[in-house]
Amino acid sequence: MKRVSGKEMCRALERQGWHLDRIRGSHHVYKNASGSLVSVPVHGSKTLKPGTQRGIMKDAGLTEADL
């Protein structure tokens, strides 16, 4: 799996139609048209841990190609 940073994950979500709902500390919360929420930890250019990245991708319905 291609490892990405929180910033890159946010860009991938926005390309798929998610929009930024709110920011609480370092967590960016994205919402889609159906009302689902996904939280992305953004710590500069630090890459996401594999399990965290997999969970976000699963919740958002993203594939490897979307990154």
HTML snippet that shows the backbone in 3Dmol.js (N, CA, C, O; Angstrom):
<script src="https://3Dmol.org/build/3Dmol-min.js"></script>
<div id="view" style="width:600px;height:400px;position:relative"></div>
<script>
const pdb = `
ATOM      1  N   MET A   1       0.847  -1.184   0.000  1.00  0.00           N
ATOM      2  CA  MET A   1       0.000   0.000   0.000  1.00  0.00           C
ATOM      3  C   MET A   1       0.889   1.241   0.000  1.00  0.00           C
ATOM      4  O   MET A   1       1.884   1.308   0.722  1.00  0.00           O
ATOM      5  N   LYS A   2       0.518   2.209  -0.811  1.00  0.00           N
ATOM      6  CA  LYS A   2       1.247   3.470  -0.869  1.00  0.00           C
ATOM      7  C   LYS A   2       0.947   4.267   0.396  1.00  0.00           C
ATOM      8  O   LYS A   2      -0.216   4.541   0.692  1.00  0.00           O
ATOM      9  N   ARG A   3       1.974   4.639   1.138  1.00  0.00           N
ATOM     10  CA  ARG A   3       1.795   5.410   2.370  1.00  0.00           C
ATOM     11  C   ARG A   3       1.672   6.893   2.014  1.00  0.00           C
ATOM     12  O   ARG A   3       2.445   7.411   1.208  1.00  0.00           O
ATOM     13  N   VAL A   4       0.703   7.565   2.618  1.00  0.00           N
ATOM     14  CA  VAL A   4       0.490   8.988   2.359  1.00  0.00           C
ATOM     15  C   VAL A   4       0.418   9.748   3.678  1.00  0.00           C
ATOM     16  O   VAL A   4       0.208   9.161   4.740  1.00  0.00           O
ATOM     17  N   SER A   5       0.596  11.051   3.591  1.00  0.00           N
ATOM     18  CA  SER A   5       0.490  11.899   4.776  1.00  0.00           C
ATOM     19  C   SER A   5      -0.974  12.276   4.984  1.00  0.00           C
ATOM     20  O   SER A   5      -1.818  11.997   4.132  1.00  0.00           O
ATOM     21  N   GLY A   6      -1.270  12.901   6.098  1.00  0.00           N
ATOM     22  CA  GLY A   6      -2.622  13.357   6.367  1.00  0.00           C
ATOM     23  C   GLY A   6      -3.085  14.391   5.344  1.00  0.00           C
ATOM     24  O   GLY A   6      -4.243  14.392   4.927  1.00  0.00           O
ATOM     25  N   LYS A   7      -2.158  15.279   4.943  1.00  0.00           N
ATOM     26  CA  LYS A   7      -2.482  16.302   3.945  1.00  0.00           C
ATOM     27  C   LYS A   7      -2.855  15.657   2.616  1.00  0.00           C
ATOM     28  O   LYS A   7      -3.821  16.065   1.970  1.00  0.00           O
ATOM     29  N   GLU A   8      -2.086  14.649   2.210  1.00  0.00           N
ATOM     30  CA  GLU A   8      -2.370  13.963   0.945  1.00  0.00           C
ATOM     31  C   GLU A   8      -3.701  13.216   1.011  1.00  0.00           C
ATOM     32  O   GLU A   8      -4.434  13.158   0.025  1.00  0.00           O
ATOM     33  N   MET A   9      -4.007  12.649   2.165  1.00  0.00           N
ATOM     34  CA  MET A   9      -5.284  11.953   2.337  1.00  0.00           C
ATOM     35  C   MET A   9      -6.437  12.942   2.223  1.00  0.00           C
ATOM     36  O   MET A   9      -7.468  12.627   1.629  1.00  0.00           O
ATOM     37  N   CYS A  10      -6.271  14.132   2.785  1.00  0.00           N
ATOM     38  CA  CYS A  10      -7.299  15.167   2.683  1.00  0.00           C
ATOM     39  C   CYS A  10      -7.543  15.536   1.227  1.00  0.00           C
ATOM     40  O   CYS A  10      -8.692  15.682   0.811  1.00  0.00           O
ATOM     41  N   ARG A  11      -6.478  15.688   0.451  1.00  0.00           N
ATOM     42  CA  ARG A  11      -6.620  16.015  -0.970  1.00  0.00           C
ATOM     43  C   ARG A  11      -7.347  14.900  -1.716  1.00  0.00           C
ATOM     44  O   ARG A  11      -8.177  15.171  -2.584  1.00  0.00           O
ATOM     45  N   ALA A  12      -7.039  13.651  -1.381  1.00  0.00           N
ATOM     46  CA  ALA A  12      -7.698  12.510  -2.033  1.00  0.00           C
ATOM     47  C   ALA A  12      -9.188  12.500  -1.703  1.00  0.00           C
ATOM     48  O   ALA A  12     -10.013  12.224  -2.574  1.00  0.00           O
ATOM     49  N   LEU A  13      -9.539  12.796  -0.456  1.00  0.00           N
ATOM     50  CA  LEU A  13     -10.946  12.844  -0.064  1.00  0.00           C
ATOM     51  C   LEU A  13     -11.680  13.944  -0.816  1.00  0.00           C
ATOM     52  O   LEU A  13     -12.800  13.741  -1.284  1.00  0.00           O
ATOM     53  N   GLU A  14     -11.044  15.118  -0.933  1.00  0.00           N
ATOM     54  CA  GLU A  14     -11.677  16.240  -1.627  1.00  0.00           C
ATOM     55  C   GLU A  14     -11.894  15.932  -3.110  1.00  0.00           C
ATOM     56  O   GLU A  14     -12.891  16.353  -3.696  1.00  0.00           O
ATOM     57  N   ARG A  15     -10.956  15.197  -3.712  1.00  0.00           N
ATOM     58  CA  ARG A  15     -11.130  14.795  -5.119  1.00  0.00           C
ATOM     59  C   ARG A  15     -12.322  13.862  -5.293  1.00  0.00           C
ATOM     60  O   ARG A  15     -12.919  13.810  -6.368  1.00  0.00           O
ATOM     61  N   GLN A  16     -12.670  13.122  -4.233  1.00  0.00           N
ATOM     62  CA  GLN A  16     -13.779  12.170  -4.296  1.00  0.00           C
ATOM     63  C   GLN A  16     -15.103  12.780  -3.834  1.00  0.00           C
ATOM     64  O   GLN A  16     -16.085  12.057  -3.667  1.00  0.00           O
ATOM     65  N   GLY A  17     -15.144  14.092  -3.626  1.00  0.00           N
ATOM     66  CA  GLY A  17     -16.398  14.763  -3.303  1.00  0.00           C
ATOM     67  C   GLY A  17     -16.654  15.012  -1.832  1.00  0.00           C
ATOM     68  O   GLY A  17     -17.723  15.510  -1.482  1.00  0.00           O
ATOM     69  N   TRP A  18     -15.713  14.683  -0.954  1.00  0.00           N
ATOM     70  CA  TRP A  18     -15.860  14.974   0.469  1.00  0.00           C
ATOM     71  C   TRP A  18     -15.507  16.443   0.691  1.00  0.00           C
ATOM     72  O   TRP A  18     -14.681  16.993  -0.037  1.00  0.00           O
ATOM     73  N   HIS A  19     -16.115  17.078   1.677  1.00  0.00           N
ATOM     74  CA  HIS A  19     -15.752  18.460   1.996  1.00  0.00           C
ATOM     75  C   HIS A  19     -15.428  18.582   3.489  1.00  0.00           C
ATOM     76  O   HIS A  19     -15.948  17.842   4.325  1.00  0.00           O
ATOM     77  N   LEU A  20     -14.564  19.529   3.783  1.00  0.00           N
ATOM     78  CA  LEU A  20     -14.116  19.747   5.161  1.00  0.00           C
ATOM     79  C   LEU A  20     -15.276  20.295   5.987  1.00  0.00           C
ATOM     80  O   LEU A  20     -15.825  21.351   5.673  1.00  0.00           O
ATOM     81  N   ASP A  21     -15.642  19.582   7.032  1.00  0.00           N
ATOM     82  CA  ASP A  21     -16.751  19.981   7.891  1.00  0.00           C
ATOM     83  C   ASP A  21     -16.251  20.829   9.055  1.00  0.00           C
ATOM     84  O   ASP A  21     -16.819  21.877   9.363  1.00  0.00           O
ATOM     85  N   ARG A  22     -15.167  20.357   9.708  1.00  0.00           N
ATOM     86  CA  ARG A  22     -14.612  21.098  10.843  1.00  0.00           C
ATOM     87  C   ARG A  22     -13.202  20.603  11.135  1.00  0.00           C
ATOM     88  O   ARG A  22     -12.777  19.550  10.660  1.00  0.00           O
ATOM     89  N   ILE A  23     -12.489  21.401  11.935  1.00  0.00           N
ATOM     90  CA  ILE A  23     -11.144  21.023  12.387  1.00  0.00           C
ATOM     91  C   ILE A  23     -11.137  21.141  13.901  1.00  0.00           C
ATOM     92  O   ILE A  23     -11.526  22.167  14.459  1.00  0.00           O
ATOM     93  N   ARG A  24     -10.698  20.093  14.549  1.00  0.00           N
ATOM     94  CA  ARG A  24     -10.589  20.102  16.010  1.00  0.00           C
ATOM     95  C   ARG A  24      -9.156  19.684  16.336  1.00  0.00           C
ATOM     96  O   ARG A  24      -8.816  18.504  16.252  1.00  0.00           O
ATOM     97  N   GLY A  25      -8.329  20.637  16.702  1.00  0.00           N
ATOM     98  CA  GLY A  25      -6.928  20.333  16.954  1.00  0.00           C
ATOM     99  C   GLY A  25      -6.245  19.952  15.661  1.00  0.00           C
ATOM    100  O   GLY A  25      -6.226  20.734  14.711  1.00  0.00           O
ATOM    101  N   SER A  26      -5.679  18.750  15.617  1.00  0.00           N
ATOM    102  CA  SER A  26      -4.994  18.297  14.407  1.00  0.00           C
ATOM    103  C   SER A  26      -5.857  17.351  13.579  1.00  0.00           C
ATOM    104  O   SER A  26      -5.377  16.772  12.604  1.00  0.00           O
ATOM    105  N   HIS A  27      -7.131  17.186  13.956  1.00  0.00           N
ATOM    106  CA  HIS A  27      -8.009  16.270  13.230  1.00  0.00           C
ATOM    107  C   HIS A  27      -8.966  17.029  12.319  1.00  0.00           C
ATOM    108  O   HIS A  27      -9.753  17.859  12.774  1.00  0.00           O
ATOM    109  N   HIS A  28      -8.884  16.733  11.040  1.00  0.00           N
ATOM    110  CA  HIS A  28      -9.760  17.335  10.042  1.00  0.00           C
ATOM    111  C   HIS A  28     -10.914  16.361   9.809  1.00  0.00           C
ATOM    112  O   HIS A  28     -10.695  15.198   9.472  1.00  0.00           O
ATOM    113  N   VAL A  29     -12.127  16.839   9.989  1.00  0.00           N
ATOM    114  CA  VAL A  29     -13.305  15.991   9.847  1.00  0.00           C
ATOM    115  C   VAL A  29     -13.980  16.321   8.519  1.00  0.00           C
ATOM    116  O   VAL A  29     -14.384  17.458   8.274  1.00  0.00           O
ATOM    117  N   TYR A  30     -14.092  15.304   7.670  1.00  0.00           N
ATOM    118  CA  TYR A  30     -14.696  15.462   6.347  1.00  0.00           C
ATOM    119  C   TYR A  30     -16.066  14.826   6.323  1.00  0.00           C
ATOM    120  O   TYR A  30     -16.324  13.836   7.007  1.00  0.00           O
ATOM    121  N   LYS A  31     -16.949  15.415   5.516  1.00  0.00           N
ATOM    122  CA  LYS A  31     -18.327  14.948   5.402  1.00  0.00           C
ATOM    123  C   LYS A  31     -18.650  14.783   3.919  1.00  0.00           C
ATOM    124  O   LYS A  31     -18.172  15.555   3.087  1.00  0.00           O
ATOM    125  N   ASN A  32     -19.468  13.767   3.585  1.00  0.00           N
ATOM    126  CA  ASN A  32     -19.888  13.618   2.192  1.00  0.00           C
ATOM    127  C   ASN A  32     -21.370  13.951   2.067  1.00  0.00           C
ATOM    128  O   ASN A  32     -22.016  14.311   3.051  1.00  0.00           O
ATOM    129  N   ALA A  33     -21.904  13.829   0.858  1.00  0.00           N
ATOM    130  CA  ALA A  33     -23.291  14.223   0.589  1.00  0.00           C
ATOM    131  C   ALA A  33     -24.300  13.413   1.404  1.00  0.00           C
ATOM    132  O   ALA A  33     -25.365  13.924   1.751  1.00  0.00           O
ATOM    133  N   SER A  34     -23.977  12.159   1.710  1.00  0.00           N
ATOM    134  CA  SER A  34     -24.914  11.330   2.470  1.00  0.00           C
ATOM    135  C   SER A  34     -24.814  11.558   3.977  1.00  0.00           C
ATOM    136  O   SER A  34     -25.587  10.980   4.742  1.00  0.00           O
ATOM    137  N   GLY A  35     -23.865  12.400   4.414  1.00  0.00           N
ATOM    138  CA  GLY A  35     -23.739  12.727   5.827  1.00  0.00           C
ATOM    139  C   GLY A  35     -22.717  11.911   6.593  1.00  0.00           C
ATOM    140  O   GLY A  35     -22.560  12.099   7.799  1.00  0.00           O
ATOM    141  N   SER A  36     -22.013  10.998   5.912  1.00  0.00           N
ATOM    142  CA  SER A  36     -20.974  10.202   6.581  1.00  0.00           C
ATOM    143  C   SER A  36     -19.794  11.092   6.952  1.00  0.00           C
ATOM    144  O   SER A  36     -19.486  12.062   6.259  1.00  0.00           O
ATOM    145  N   LEU A  37     -19.140  10.743   8.057  1.00  0.00           N
ATOM    146  CA  LEU A  37     -17.990  11.509   8.532  1.00  0.00           C
ATOM    147  C   LEU A  37     -16.738  10.651   8.536  1.00  0.00           C
ATOM    148  O   LEU A  37     -16.791   9.449   8.797  1.00  0.00           O
ATOM    149  N   VAL A  38     -15.597  11.294   8.240  1.00  0.00           N
ATOM    150  CA  VAL A  38     -14.288  10.649   8.300  1.00  0.00           C
ATOM    151  C   VAL A  38     -13.330  11.639   8.950  1.00  0.00           C
ATOM    152  O   VAL A  38     -13.275  12.803   8.555  1.00  0.00           O
ATOM    153  N   SER A  39     -12.580  11.184   9.941  1.00  0.00           N
ATOM    154  CA  SER A  39     -11.616  12.031  10.630  1.00  0.00           C
ATOM    155  C   SER A  39     -10.206  11.677  10.166  1.00  0.00           C
ATOM    156  O   SER A  39      -9.824  10.507  10.148  1.00  0.00           O
ATOM    157  N   VAL A  40      -9.432  12.708   9.788  1.00  0.00           N
ATOM    158  CA  VAL A  40      -8.066  12.506   9.304  1.00  0.00           C
ATOM    159  C   VAL A  40      -7.100  13.267  10.211  1.00  0.00           C
ATOM    160  O   VAL A  40      -7.207  14.487  10.331  1.00  0.00           O
ATOM    161  N   PRO A  41      -6.150  12.563  10.858  1.00  0.00           N
ATOM    162  CA  PRO A  41      -5.146  13.264  11.652  1.00  0.00           C
ATOM    163  C   PRO A  41      -4.106  13.888  10.730  1.00  0.00           C
ATOM    164  O   PRO A  41      -3.493  13.196   9.918  1.00  0.00           O
ATOM    165  N   VAL A  42      -3.907  15.202  10.859  1.00  0.00           N
ATOM    166  CA  VAL A  42      -2.942  15.913  10.006  1.00  0.00           C
ATOM    167  C   VAL A  42      -1.833  16.442  10.902  1.00  0.00           C
ATOM    168  O   VAL A  42      -2.029  17.385  11.668  1.00  0.00           O
ATOM    169  N   HIS A  43      -0.662  15.818  10.793  1.00  0.00           N
ATOM    170  CA  HIS A  43       0.503  16.221  11.582  1.00  0.00           C
ATOM    171  C   HIS A  43       1.622  16.598  10.629  1.00  0.00           C
ATOM    172  O   HIS A  43       2.588  15.851  10.472  1.00  0.00           O
ATOM    173  N   GLY A  44       1.495  17.750   9.994  1.00  0.00           N
ATOM    174  CA  GLY A  44       2.494  18.199   9.037  1.00  0.00           C
ATOM    175  C   GLY A  44       2.588  17.251   7.872  1.00  0.00           C
ATOM    176  O   GLY A  44       1.570  16.875   7.291  1.00  0.00           O
ATOM    177  N   SER A  45       3.807  16.854   7.517  1.00  0.00           N
ATOM    178  CA  SER A  45       3.990  15.949   6.384  1.00  0.00           C
ATOM    179  C   SER A  45       4.284  14.523   6.850  1.00  0.00           C
ATOM    180  O   SER A  45       4.799  13.707   6.085  1.00  0.00           O
ATOM    181  N   LYS A  46       3.953  14.226   8.114  1.00  0.00           N
ATOM    182  CA  LYS A  46       4.151  12.880   8.656  1.00  0.00           C
ATOM    183  C   LYS A  46       3.199  11.897   7.988  1.00  0.00           C
ATOM    184  O   LYS A  46       2.020  12.199   7.805  1.00  0.00           O
ATOM    185  N   THR A  47       3.704  10.727   7.623  1.00  0.00           N
ATOM    186  CA  THR A  47       2.834   9.736   6.988  1.00  0.00           C
ATOM    187  C   THR A  47       1.913   9.103   8.021  1.00  0.00           C
ATOM    188  O   THR A  47       2.247   8.983   9.199  1.00  0.00           O
ATOM    189  N   LEU A  48       0.747   8.705   7.538  1.00  0.00           N
ATOM    190  CA  LEU A  48      -0.224   8.033   8.408  1.00  0.00           C
ATOM    191  C   LEU A  48       0.252   6.617   8.703  1.00  0.00           C
ATOM    192  O   LEU A  48       0.926   6.006   7.875  1.00  0.00           O
ATOM    193  N   LYS A  49      -0.087   6.100   9.855  1.00  0.00           N
ATOM    194  CA  LYS A  49       0.238   4.711  10.169  1.00  0.00           C
ATOM    195  C   LYS A  49      -0.619   3.819   9.275  1.00  0.00           C
ATOM    196  O   LYS A  49      -1.740   4.187   8.924  1.00  0.00           O
ATOM    197  N   PRO A  50      -0.103   2.653   8.905  1.00  0.00           N
ATOM    198  CA  PRO A  50      -0.821   1.783   7.958  1.00  0.00           C
ATOM    199  C   PRO A  50      -2.254   1.444   8.378  1.00  0.00           C
ATOM    200  O   PRO A  50      -3.158   1.470   7.543  1.00  0.00           O
ATOM    201  N   GLY A  51      -2.474   1.132   9.644  1.00  0.00           N
ATOM    202  CA  GLY A  51      -3.812   0.788  10.106  1.00  0.00           C
ATOM    203  C   GLY A  51      -4.762   1.977  10.060  1.00  0.00           C
ATOM    204  O   GLY A  51      -5.936   1.827   9.723  1.00  0.00           O
ATOM    205  N   THR A  52      -4.256   3.150  10.398  1.00  0.00           N
ATOM    206  CA  THR A  52      -5.060   4.373  10.350  1.00  0.00           C
ATOM    207  C   THR A  52      -5.444   4.687   8.916  1.00  0.00           C
ATOM    208  O   THR A  52      -6.596   5.013   8.628  1.00  0.00           O
ATOM    209  N   GLN A  53      -4.466   4.584   8.014  1.00  0.00           N
ATOM    210  CA  GLN A  53      -4.719   4.857   6.603  1.00  0.00           C
ATOM    211  C   GLN A  53      -5.742   3.875   6.031  1.00  0.00           C
ATOM    212  O   GLN A  53      -6.657   4.273   5.310  1.00  0.00           O
ATOM    213  N   ARG A  54      -5.583   2.601   6.354  1.00  0.00           N
ATOM    214  CA  ARG A  54      -6.519   1.577   5.871  1.00  0.00           C
ATOM    215  C   ARG A  54      -7.936   1.851   6.372  1.00  0.00           C
ATOM    216  O   ARG A  54      -8.903   1.714   5.622  1.00  0.00           O
ATOM    217  N   GLY A  55      -8.054   2.236   7.634  1.00  0.00           N
ATOM    218  CA  GLY A  55      -9.361   2.531   8.224  1.00  0.00           C
ATOM    219  C   GLY A  55     -10.043   3.717   7.559  1.00  0.00           C
ATOM    220  O   GLY A  55     -11.241   3.674   7.280  1.00  0.00           O
ATOM    221  N   ILE A  56      -9.281   4.776   7.305  1.00  0.00           N
ATOM    222  CA  ILE A  56      -9.839   5.957   6.643  1.00  0.00           C
ATOM    223  C   ILE A  56     -10.290   5.594   5.235  1.00  0.00           C
ATOM    224  O   ILE A  56     -11.371   5.987   4.798  1.00  0.00           O
ATOM    225  N   MET A  57      -9.444   4.835   4.525  1.00  0.00           N
ATOM    226  CA  MET A  57      -9.786   4.437   3.160  1.00  0.00           C
ATOM    227  C   MET A  57     -11.049   3.576   3.138  1.00  0.00           C
ATOM    228  O   MET A  57     -11.893   3.730   2.256  1.00  0.00           O
ATOM    229  N   LYS A  58     -11.176   2.679   4.102  1.00  0.00           N
ATOM    230  CA  LYS A  58     -12.351   1.801   4.168  1.00  0.00           C
ATOM    231  C   LYS A  58     -13.605   2.615   4.461  1.00  0.00           C
ATOM    232  O   LYS A  58     -14.630   2.433   3.805  1.00  0.00           O
ATOM    233  N   ASP A  59     -13.528   3.510   5.440  1.00  0.00           N
ATOM    234  CA  ASP A  59     -14.673   4.335   5.815  1.00  0.00           C
ATOM    235  C   ASP A  59     -15.113   5.259   4.685  1.00  0.00           C
ATOM    236  O   ASP A  59     -16.304   5.513   4.508  1.00  0.00           O
ATOM    237  N   ALA A  60     -14.138   5.761   3.917  1.00  0.00           N
ATOM    238  CA  ALA A  60     -14.437   6.721   2.849  1.00  0.00           C
ATOM    239  C   ALA A  60     -14.705   6.035   1.516  1.00  0.00           C
ATOM    240  O   ALA A  60     -15.144   6.682   0.565  1.00  0.00           O
ATOM    241  N   GLY A  61     -14.446   4.739   1.437  1.00  0.00           N
ATOM    242  CA  GLY A  61     -14.659   4.024   0.178  1.00  0.00           C
ATOM    243  C   GLY A  61     -13.597   4.330  -0.855  1.00  0.00           C
ATOM    244  O   GLY A  61     -13.872   4.297  -2.054  1.00  0.00           O
ATOM    245  N   LEU A  62     -12.374   4.631  -0.405  1.00  0.00           N
ATOM    246  CA  LEU A  62     -11.283   4.941  -1.318  1.00  0.00           C
ATOM    247  C   LEU A  62     -10.524   3.657  -1.681  1.00  0.00           C
ATOM    248  O   LEU A  62     -10.461   2.712  -0.894  1.00  0.00           O
ATOM    249  N   THR A  63      -9.962   3.647  -2.866  1.00  0.00           N
ATOM    250  CA  THR A  63      -9.113   2.530  -3.292  1.00  0.00           C
ATOM    251  C   THR A  63      -7.678   3.047  -3.418  1.00  0.00           C
ATOM    252  O   THR A  63      -7.410   4.242  -3.294  1.00  0.00           O
ATOM    253  N   GLU A  64      -6.773   2.109  -3.668  1.00  0.00           N
ATOM    254  CA  GLU A  64      -5.363   2.466  -3.846  1.00  0.00           C
ATOM    255  C   GLU A  64      -5.196   3.453  -5.002  1.00  0.00           C
ATOM    256  O   GLU A  64      -4.355   4.350  -4.935  1.00  0.00           O
ATOM    257  N   ALA A  65      -5.987   3.293  -6.054  1.00  0.00           N
ATOM    258  CA  ALA A  65      -5.903   4.155  -7.233  1.00  0.00           C
ATOM    259  C   ALA A  65      -6.343   5.589  -6.931  1.00  0.00           C
ATOM    260  O   ALA A  65      -5.926   6.518  -7.623  1.00  0.00           O
ATOM    261  N   ASP A  66      -7.179   5.780  -5.907  1.00  0.00           N
ATOM    262  CA  ASP A  66      -7.662   7.121  -5.557  1.00  0.00           C
ATOM    263  C   ASP A  66      -6.587   7.966  -4.902  1.00  0.00           C
ATOM    264  O   ASP A  66      -6.688   9.192  -4.874  1.00  0.00           O
ATOM    265  N   LEU A  67      -5.554   7.315  -4.373  1.00  0.00           N
ATOM    266  CA  LEU A  67      -4.491   8.055  -3.704  1.00  0.00           C
ATOM    267  C   LEU A  67      -3.576   8.651  -4.740  1.00  0.00           C
ATOM    268  O   LEU A  67      -2.604   9.321  -4.392  1.00  0.00           O
TER     269      LEU A  67
END
`;
const viewer = $3Dmol.createViewer("view");
viewer.addModel(pdb, "pdb");
viewer.setStyle({}, {cartoon: {color: "spectrum"}});
viewer.zoomTo();
viewer.render();
</script>
